[in-house]
Amino acid sequence: MKVIYCRDFGLDCNAKMKGKNEDDVIDATINHGVGMHGQNPRELNTPEKRAEIAKKIREEE
Protein backbone atom coordinates (compact mmCIF):
# COMPACT_ATOMS: atom_id res chain seq x y z
CA MET A 1 0.00 0.00 0.00
CA LYS A 2 1.32 3.43 -0.93
CA VAL A 3 0.57 6.33 1.42
CA ILE A 4 1.10 10.05 1.74
CA TYR A 5 0.62 12.02 4.95
CA CYS A 6 -0.81 15.52 4.67
CA ARG A 7 1.55 16.78 7.38
CA ASP A 8 4.47 15.97 5.05
CA PHE A 9 3.40 19.06 3.09
CA GLY A 10 3.72 21.27 6.16
CA LEU A 11 0.04 21.36 7.03
CA ASP A 12 -1.35 20.79 10.51
CA CYS A 13 -3.46 17.85 9.35
CA ASN A 14 -3.39 14.18 10.33
CA ALA A 15 -4.91 12.87 7.08
CA LYS A 16 -3.34 9.81 5.47
CA MET A 17 -4.09 9.17 1.81
CA LYS A 18 -3.74 5.61 0.51
CA GLY A 19 -3.61 3.92 -2.86
CA LYS A 20 -2.64 0.69 -4.55
CA ASN A 21 -0.34 2.53 -6.93
CA GLU A 22 1.34 5.91 -7.35
CA ASP A 23 -1.45 7.46 -9.41
CA ASP A 24 -4.14 6.39 -6.93
CA VAL A 25 -2.39 7.95 -3.96
CA ILE A 26 -1.53 11.13 -5.87
CA ASP A 27 -5.18 11.47 -6.96
CA ALA A 28 -6.33 10.92 -3.36
CA THR A 29 -3.86 13.56 -2.16
CA ILE A 30 -5.08 16.08 -4.73
CA ASN A 31 -8.72 15.37 -3.82
CA HIS A 32 -7.89 15.85 -0.14
CA GLY A 33 -6.08 19.12 -0.81
CA VAL A 34 -9.00 20.45 -2.80
CA GLY A 35 -11.79 19.19 -0.52
CA MET A 36 -10.26 19.82 2.88
CA HIS A 37 -7.81 22.68 2.32
CA GLY A 38 -9.46 24.61 -0.51
CA GLN A 39 -6.55 24.22 -2.91
CA ASN A 40 -6.99 24.77 -6.64
CA PRO A 41 -7.33 21.45 -8.53
CA ARG A 42 -5.88 22.94 -11.72
CA GLU A 43 -2.73 23.98 -9.88
CA LEU A 44 -2.32 20.59 -8.21
CA ASN A 45 -2.99 18.41 -11.23
CA THR A 46 -0.02 19.40 -13.41
CA PRO A 47 2.77 16.97 -14.33
CA GLU A 48 5.23 19.03 -12.28
CA LYS A 49 3.05 19.13 -9.17
CA ARG A 50 2.17 15.42 -9.46
CA ALA A 51 5.91 14.65 -9.56
CA GLU A 52 6.44 16.80 -6.46
CA ILE A 53 3.59 15.01 -4.64
CA ALA A 54 5.00 11.62 -5.69
CA LYS A 55 8.24 12.37 -3.82
CA LYS A 56 6.27 12.14 -0.55
CA ILE A 57 4.97 8.61 -1.20
CA ARG A 58 5.85 5.96 1.39
CA GLU A 59 5.36 2.22 1.24
CA GLU A 60 3.34 0.74 4.12
CA GLU A 61 1.71 -2.62 4.74
C-alpha distances in whole Angstrom, upper triangle without the diagonal:
4,7,10,13,16,18,17,20,22,22,23,20,18,15,12,10,7,6,5,7,10,12,10,9,13,14,13,14,18,18,18,20,23,23,23,24,26,25,27,24,26,26,22,22,24,22,23,21,18,18,19,16,14,15,14,10,8,6,5,6
4,7,10,13,16,14,16,19,20,21,18,16,14,10,8,6,5,6,6,7,10,9,7,10,12,11,11,15,16,15,17,20,21,20,22,24,22,24,21,23,23,19,19,20,19,20,18,15,15,15,12,10,12,10,6,6,5,6,8
4,7,10,12,11,13,16,16,17,15,13,10,7,5,4,6,9,9,9,11,10,6,9,11,10,9,13,14,13,15,18,18,17,18,21,20,21,20,22,21,17,18,20,19,19,17,14,15,14,11,10,11,8,6,5,6,7,10
4,6,9,8,9,12,13,14,12,11,9,6,5,7,9,12,12,10,12,11,7,8,11,9,7,11,12,11,12,15,16,15,15,18,17,19,18,20,19,15,16,18,18,17,14,12,13,12,8,9,9,6,5,6,9,10,13
4,5,6,8,10,10,11,8,7,6,5,6,9,12,15,15,14,15,14,10,11,13,11,9,12,13,11,11,15,15,14,14,17,16,19,18,21,19,16,18,20,20,19,16,15,16,14,10,12,12,8,8,9,12,12,15
4,5,6,7,6,8,6,6,5,6,8,11,14,18,17,16,16,15,12,11,13,11,8,10,12,9,8,12,13,11,10,14,13,16,16,19,17,14,16,19,19,18,15,14,16,13,10,13,13,9,11,12,15,15,18
4,5,5,5,6,5,6,8,9,11,14,17,20,20,18,19,19,15,15,17,15,11,14,15,12,11,15,16,13,12,16,15,18,19,21,19,17,19,21,22,20,17,17,18,15,12,14,14,10,12,13,16,16,20
4,5,7,9,9,10,10,10,11,14,17,19,19,16,18,18,14,13,16,15,11,14,16,13,12,16,17,15,14,17,16,19,19,21,18,16,18,19,19,18,15,15,15,12,10,12,10,7,10,11,14,15,19
4,6,9,9,11,11,12,12,15,18,21,20,17,18,18,14,13,15,14,11,12,14,12,10,14,16,14,12,14,13,15,16,18,15,13,16,17,18,15,12,13,14,10,9,12,11,8,11,13,17,18,22
4,7,9,11,12,13,15,18,21,24,23,21,21,21,18,17,19,17,14,15,17,14,12,16,17,14,12,15,14,17,18,20,18,16,19,20,21,19,15,17,17,14,12,15,14,12,15,16,20,21,24
4,5,9,10,12,14,17,20,24,23,21,22,21,18,17,18,16,13,14,15,12,10,13,14,11,9,13,12,16,17,20,17,15,19,21,22,20,17,18,19,16,14,17,16,13,16,17,21,21,24
4,7,9,12,15,18,22,25,25,23,24,23,19,19,20,18,15,16,17,13,12,15,15,12,11,14,15,18,20,23,21,19,22,24,25,24,20,21,22,19,17,20,19,16,18,19,22,22,24
4,6,9,12,15,19,22,23,21,22,20,17,17,18,15,12,14,14,11,11,14,13,10,10,13,14,18,19,22,20,18,21,23,25,23,20,20,21,19,16,18,18,15,16,17,20,19,22
4,7,10,13,17,20,21,20,21,19,16,17,18,14,13,15,15,12,12,16,15,12,12,16,17,20,21,24,22,20,22,25,26,25,21,21,22,20,17,18,18,15,15,15,17,16,18
4,6,10,13,17,18,17,18,15,12,13,14,11,9,12,12,8,10,13,12,10,11,15,15,18,18,21,20,17,19,22,23,23,19,18,20,18,15,16,17,14,14,14,16,15,17
4,7,10,14,15,14,15,13,10,12,13,9,9,12,12,9,12,15,14,12,14,17,17,20,19,22,21,17,19,21,22,22,19,17,18,17,13,14,15,12,11,11,12,11,13
4,7,11,12,11,12,9,6,8,9,6,6,10,10,8,10,13,13,12,14,17,16,18,16,19,19,15,16,19,19,20,16,14,16,15,12,12,14,11,10,10,12,11,13
4,7,9,9,10,7,5,9,10,7,8,12,12,11,14,16,16,16,18,20,19,21,19,21,21,17,17,20,20,21,18,15,17,17,13,12,14,12,9,10,10,9,11
4,5,7,8,5,4,8,9,8,10,12,13,13,16,17,17,18,20,22,21,21,19,21,21,18,17,19,19,20,18,14,16,17,13,12,15,13,10,11,10,10,11
4,7,8,6,7,11,11,11,13,16,16,17,19,21,21,22,24,25,24,25,22,24,24,20,19,21,20,21,20,16,17,19,16,13,16,15,11,12,10,11,11
4,6,5,7,9,10,11,13,15,16,17,19,20,21,22,23,25,23,23,20,22,22,18,17,18,17,18,17,13,14,16,13,11,13,13,10,11,10,12,13
4,6,5,6,9,10,11,12,14,15,17,18,20,21,21,23,20,21,18,19,19,15,14,15,13,15,13,10,10,12,10,7,10,10,8,10,10,13,15
4,6,5,6,9,10,10,12,14,15,16,18,20,20,21,19,18,15,16,17,13,11,13,12,14,13,9,10,13,10,9,12,13,10,13,14,16,18
4,6,5,6,9,10,11,12,14,15,16,18,19,20,18,19,15,17,18,14,13,15,15,17,15,11,13,15,12,11,14,13,11,13,13,14,16
4,5,5,6,9,10,10,12,14,15,16,17,18,17,18,15,17,17,13,13,15,15,16,13,10,12,13,9,8,12,10,8,10,11,12,14
4,5,5,6,9,10,10,12,14,15,15,17,14,15,12,14,14,10,9,11,11,12,10,7,9,10,7,7,10,9,8,12,13,15,18
4,5,5,6,9,10,11,12,14,15,15,13,13,10,12,13,10,8,11,12,14,11,9,12,13,10,10,14,13,12,15,16,18,20
4,5,5,6,9,10,10,12,13,14,13,14,12,15,15,12,11,15,15,17,14,11,14,14,11,12,15,13,12,14,15,16,18
4,5,5,6,9,10,10,11,12,11,12,11,14,13,9,10,13,14,15,11,10,12,12,8,10,12,10,10,13,15,16,18
4,5,5,6,9,10,10,10,8,9,7,10,10,6,7,11,12,13,10,9,12,12,9,11,14,13,13,16,18,20,22
4,5,5,6,8,10,10,9,10,8,11,12,9,10,14,16,17,13,12,16,15,12,14,17,16,15,18,20,21,22
4,5,5,6,7,9,9,11,10,14,14,11,12,16,18,18,15,14,17,16,12,15,17,15,15,17,19,19,21
4,6,6,5,6,6,8,8,12,11,8,11,14,16,16,12,13,15,14,11,14,16,14,15,18,21,21,24
4,6,6,5,4,6,6,10,10,9,11,14,17,17,14,14,17,16,14,17,19,18,18,21,24,24,27
4,6,6,8,10,9,13,14,12,14,17,20,21,17,17,20,19,16,19,21,19,20,22,24,24,26
4,6,8,11,12,16,15,14,16,19,22,22,18,18,21,19,16,19,21,19,19,21,24,23,26
4,6,9,11,14,13,12,15,18,21,20,16,17,20,18,15,19,20,18,19,22,24,25,27
4,7,9,12,12,11,14,17,20,20,16,17,20,19,17,20,22,20,22,24,27,27,30
4,6,9,8,8,11,13,16,16,13,14,17,15,14,17,19,18,19,22,25,26,29
4,6,5,6,9,11,15,15,12,13,17,16,15,18,20,19,21,24,27,28,31
4,5,5,6,9,12,13,11,11,15,15,13,16,19,18,19,23,25,27,29
4,6,5,7,11,12,10,11,15,15,14,17,19,20,21,24,27,29,31
4,6,6,10,10,8,10,13,12,12,15,17,18,19,23,26,28,31
4,6,9,9,6,7,10,10,9,12,14,14,16,19,22,24,27
4,7,8,6,6,10,11,10,12,15,15,16,20,22,24,27
4,5,5,6,9,10,10,12,14,16,17,21,23,26,29
4,6,5,6,9,10,10,13,15,16,19,22,25,27
4,6,5,6,9,10,11,14,15,19,22,25,28
4,5,5,6,9,10,12,13,17,20,23,26
4,5,5,6,9,10,11,15,17,20,23
4,5,5,7,9,10,14,16,20,23
4,5,5,8,10,13,17,19,23
4,5,6,7,11,14,17,20
4,5,5,9,12,15,18
4,6,9,12,15,18
4,6,10,13,16
4,7,10,13
4,6,10
4,7
4
